[in-house]
Amino acid sequence: MKLIPLTFILLITFISNDTFAQSQLPGVLVKDLGGDTEYSLNIQALLFMTTLTFLPALLLTTSSFTRIIIVLAILRQALGTTQTPSNQILLGLSLFLTLFIMMPVYTVSLEEGVFPYMEEKITAKEALEKTMLPIKNFMAAQTRENDLALFSDLAEKGVYKDTQSIPLHILLPSFVTSELKTAFQIGFLLFIPFLIIDLVVASVLMSMGMMMLSPLIISLPFKIMLFVLVDGWALILGSLANSFA
């Protein structure tokens, strides 16, 4: 049952305020071939079902998923294990870690926007604003000022006084750009210890005259052993979660 409100949160971030300007949208009347039965399809429900196709894009661009999947992909490349863990494992781990990180944000959105709207205590427009505000606050907290200023200048907009006044079409690309930059910075730091191991192994092999032997074959067990000894998975996943605090 919790999946429906969570899906509503992700979808409501994409729908503009004009969509909910009216409390009720007109319906579409459909008659069967016999002309005896009529079906009424509300355009609001039709719009909601159509917007479901944007759910993967919303998950990628409005949450912590982008940073997590990029860091884990760089980590796999730094270890030298090209297909271990597999893409399915990395995607699943990134998805559930994203839900773990974003759950406090989604909880506030549910309590302040979705649940009151389902109980008909507030209008759809108010629900949209209250649901989007925690998500926009999260995105703004992770967005660099220079990235936000870049897209604000491209849109020929001025400086925004608060998070709520920032349009989503400016905040979203600014947030994604900042996440890409942060992910590559973390990935660079992850590469350093494994790069040192590769350099040491390559130097030893060169000094021994074993130039035909690939350094990757020798360094891979040492990199895996180092990663296991420092409890690398717990360290990296914990650091990723704390980076959004």
TORVOMAR-86722 format. One record per residue (C-alpha): residue in one letter; x, y, z. Coordinates in Angstrom, 3 decimals. Example, Ala and Ser with C-alpha at 12.3 -4.5 7.8 and 13.67 -1.06 7.14 Angstrom:
<sites>
code,u,v,w
a,12.300,-4.500,7.800
s,13.670,-1.060,7.140
</sites>
This chain:
<sites>
code,u,v,w
m,0.000,0.000,0.000
k,2.922,2.352,0.585
l,3.990,2.028,-3.056
i,0.984,3.999,-4.324
p,1.695,7.163,-2.253
l,5.413,6.875,-3.087
t,4.588,6.704,-6.790
f,2.308,9.707,-6.363
i,5.178,11.681,-4.811
l,7.490,11.029,-7.752
l,4.831,11.813,-10.312
i,3.590,14.965,-8.637
t,7.052,16.528,-8.929
f,6.741,16.409,-12.702
i,3.212,17.735,-13.140
s,2.977,21.518,-13.359
n,0.747,23.694,-11.227
d,-1.503,24.440,-14.177
t,-2.553,20.805,-14.273
f,-4.229,21.119,-10.902
a,-5.574,24.609,-11.416
q,-9.076,23.158,-11.618
s,-10.391,20.789,-8.983
q,-12.150,18.614,-11.557
l,-11.141,18.070,-15.150
p,-13.656,17.090,-17.835
g,-14.152,13.432,-18.604
v,-14.069,11.526,-21.861
l,-17.283,9.697,-22.741
v,-16.870,6.442,-24.662
k,-19.721,4.385,-26.140
d,-19.505,0.784,-27.192
l,-20.522,-0.451,-30.622
g,-24.041,-1.301,-29.483
g,-24.603,2.156,-28.089
d,-26.127,0.820,-24.870
t,-23.216,1.154,-22.422
e,-21.266,4.317,-21.681
y,-17.868,4.633,-19.994
s,-16.577,7.853,-18.480
l,-12.790,8.250,-18.305
n,-11.543,11.183,-16.260
i,-8.742,13.092,-17.977
q,-7.008,13.506,-14.635
a,-6.756,9.730,-14.232
l,-5.652,9.407,-17.854
l,-2.948,12.018,-17.296
f,-1.766,10.220,-14.157
m,-1.442,6.888,-15.963
t,0.383,8.515,-18.871
t,2.857,10.195,-16.531
l,3.816,6.772,-15.130
t,6.182,6.483,-18.095
f,8.274,9.304,-16.580
l,8.729,7.451,-13.268
p,12.227,6.050,-14.076
a,13.458,9.469,-15.208
l,12.068,11.100,-12.071
l,13.773,8.522,-9.879
l,17.101,9.177,-11.602
t,16.961,12.963,-11.528
t,15.250,13.876,-8.247
s,16.914,11.492,-5.798
s,20.305,10.249,-4.654
f,20.333,7.464,-7.256
t,22.638,9.235,-9.711
r,25.489,9.723,-7.254
i,25.246,6.198,-5.876
i,25.224,4.315,-9.173
i,28.112,6.341,-10.605
v,30.281,5.819,-7.509
l,29.591,2.074,-7.482
a,30.362,1.813,-11.199
i,33.671,3.658,-10.736
l,34.487,1.421,-7.764
r,33.992,-1.693,-9.869
q,36.280,-0.284,-12.531
a,38.905,0.661,-9.949
l,38.889,-2.872,-8.567
g,39.411,-4.234,-12.060
t,36.446,-6.619,-11.874
t,34.710,-5.685,-15.109
q,31.464,-7.607,-14.566
t,31.560,-8.345,-10.835
p,29.264,-7.276,-9.249
s,26.933,-7.419,-12.222
n,24.915,-4.463,-13.454
q,21.737,-5.936,-11.966
i,23.302,-6.135,-8.511
l,24.635,-2.572,-8.677
l,21.270,-1.243,-9.861
g,19.390,-3.123,-7.151
l,21.787,-1.988,-4.438
s,21.634,1.611,-5.675
l,17.843,1.534,-5.792
f,17.359,0.266,-2.248
l,20.058,2.561,-0.858
t,18.285,5.432,-2.620
l,14.984,4.479,-0.968
f,16.781,4.289,2.394
i,18.258,7.770,1.958
m,15.127,9.350,0.503
m,12.626,7.784,2.911
p,12.701,10.720,5.405
v,12.021,13.122,2.509
y,9.210,10.986,1.118
t,7.727,10.578,4.601
v,7.416,14.352,5.004
s,5.871,14.612,1.538
l,3.353,11.917,2.390
e,2.360,13.439,5.717
e,2.120,17.033,4.512
g,0.878,16.647,0.961
v,-0.353,13.231,-0.130
f,-2.314,12.011,2.882
p,-4.207,15.304,3.438
y,-5.099,15.331,-0.264
m,-6.358,11.735,-0.107
e,-8.448,12.697,2.920
e,-9.788,15.711,0.947
k,-8.479,18.186,3.514
i,-6.550,20.259,0.968
t,-6.897,20.974,-2.727
a,-4.820,19.339,-5.420
k,-2.822,22.523,-5.988
e,-1.946,22.781,-2.291
a,-1.032,19.097,-2.254
l,1.299,19.665,-5.183
e,3.128,22.500,-3.453
k,3.428,20.728,-0.092
t,4.541,17.459,-1.682
m,7.185,19.061,-3.858
l,8.668,21.301,-1.161
p,10.573,18.565,0.810
i,11.924,17.111,-2.435
k,12.999,20.539,-3.682
n,14.641,21.233,-0.311
f,16.614,18.007,-0.630
m,17.677,18.828,-4.169
a,18.611,22.408,-3.273
a,20.712,21.224,-0.308
q,22.796,19.047,-2.644
t,23.061,21.632,-5.437
r,26.085,23.888,-5.781
e,25.438,27.590,-6.031
n,27.481,27.976,-9.218
d,25.496,25.220,-10.952
l,22.231,26.842,-9.921
a,23.498,30.231,-11.086
l,24.538,28.706,-14.422
f,21.087,27.426,-15.324
s,19.435,30.496,-13.840
d,21.523,32.675,-16.148
l,20.735,30.440,-19.120
a,17.042,30.887,-18.386
e,17.599,34.641,-17.892
k,16.290,34.515,-14.340
g,17.585,36.338,-11.308
v,18.576,35.182,-7.862
y,15.912,33.235,-6.005
k,15.136,34.193,-2.428
d,14.142,30.700,-1.253
t,13.911,27.102,-2.416
q,10.187,27.205,-3.060
s,10.575,29.983,-5.605
i,13.073,28.011,-7.725
p,11.333,26.471,-10.758
l,11.755,22.745,-11.181
h,13.083,23.109,-14.730
i,16.036,25.090,-13.302
l,16.573,23.182,-10.059
l,16.506,19.734,-11.650
p,19.397,20.153,-14.161
s,21.375,22.066,-11.528
f,20.916,19.200,-9.089
v,21.916,16.545,-11.636
t,25.012,18.525,-12.649
s,26.093,18.862,-9.020
e,25.486,15.149,-8.429
l,27.663,14.237,-11.413
k,30.455,16.459,-10.148
t,30.248,15.060,-6.616
a,30.137,11.473,-7.860
f,33.280,11.918,-9.955
q,35.087,13.543,-7.025
i,34.264,10.563,-4.812
g,35.251,8.195,-7.606
f,38.635,9.911,-7.948
l,39.333,9.381,-4.243
l,38.343,5.715,-4.563
f,40.728,5.216,-7.454
i,43.838,6.411,-5.568
p,44.560,3.366,-3.317
f,43.894,0.895,-6.125
l,46.015,2.942,-8.523
i,48.899,2.819,-6.046
i,48.658,-0.974,-5.918
d,48.710,-1.156,-9.733
l,51.800,1.098,-9.885
v,53.653,-0.912,-7.250
v,52.875,-4.231,-8.948
a,53.842,-2.865,-12.372
s,57.140,-1.528,-11.000
v,57.972,-4.855,-9.354
l,57.228,-6.793,-12.529
m,59.350,-4.398,-14.591
s,62.277,-4.737,-12.194
m,62.017,-8.530,-12.404
g,61.966,-8.434,-16.196
m,58.482,-9.934,-16.380
m,57.212,-7.426,-18.907
m,55.020,-9.957,-20.725
l,52.924,-10.619,-17.611
s,49.937,-8.323,-17.213
p,50.070,-6.333,-13.939
l,46.283,-6.618,-13.644
i,46.499,-10.365,-13.074
i,48.820,-9.869,-10.099
s,47.273,-6.726,-8.650
l,43.653,-7.927,-8.733
p,43.956,-10.332,-5.754
f,45.763,-7.677,-3.717
k,43.092,-5.060,-4.467
i,40.307,-7.459,-3.528
m,42.147,-8.432,-0.325
l,42.639,-4.765,0.612
f,39.004,-3.981,-0.096
v,37.787,-6.882,2.044
l,40.171,-6.166,4.937
v,38.957,-2.572,5.311
d,35.312,-3.715,5.009
g,35.020,-1.679,1.836
w,31.344,-2.209,1.022
a,30.120,-1.080,4.428
l,32.560,1.830,4.400
i,31.539,3.077,0.957
l,27.791,2.586,1.389
g,27.888,4.256,4.792
s,29.898,7.150,3.410
l,27.480,7.570,0.518
a,24.526,7.671,2.887
n,26.274,10.189,5.167
s,27.189,12.385,2.216
f,23.504,13.327,1.870
a,23.108,14.309,5.514
</sites>
